[in-house]
Amino acid sequence: MTTILETKRLRLREIEPADLESLYALDSDPQVMRYIGDGTPSTMEKLEKGIPRVRAYYEKHPGFGIWLTELKENGQFLGWSALKYLDQTEMIEVGYRLMKAAWNQGYATEAAQSLIEYGWQQHNLQRIVAVTHPDNHASQRVLQKCGLVLEGSGKFYGGECLTFAINRPQF
């Protein structure tokens, strides 16, 4: 189990096959999936097929991917966080998906901020983007708290999204 980074409260680590049940609990919740793709919850079969792809991504793009996000103090599953290539582009995207019980506790902001810093420090990224469903105001607030600004809209992951971005601070 490889840990990518830790924050004050969170641990972000590689997703393992043993995480399937937790990921299914996340992606089968209609409220969690409301603004993802067409809003359809995922099936166990889809997630089972997805884990090997997530793990292969770690090999293909070292230091990038989708990471399980858990509480550092007790290992409680919260969801996942990501720093990866945006849907069929060369842009690097920050993202997150959390269990409903983890909403409104600052976890998404904490994870996203830490991944942005990780991108600057570990990968010398100059720009990081994010996309949200136009109606996902909570996610948009998280991005704005992290310093990303609305740049417009585009079609990603099969739907119309708002695009946000942050450029590396110049010191």
Secondary structure, 3 states (H helix, E strand, C coil): CCEEEECCCEEEEECCHHHHHHHHHHHCCHHHHCCCCCCCCCCHHHHHHHHHHHHHHHHHCCCCEEEEEEECCCCCEEEEEEEEECCCCCCEEEEEEECHHHCCCCHHHHHHHHHHHHHHHHHCCCEEEEEECCCCHHHHHHHHHCCCEEEEEEEECCEEEEEEEEECCCC
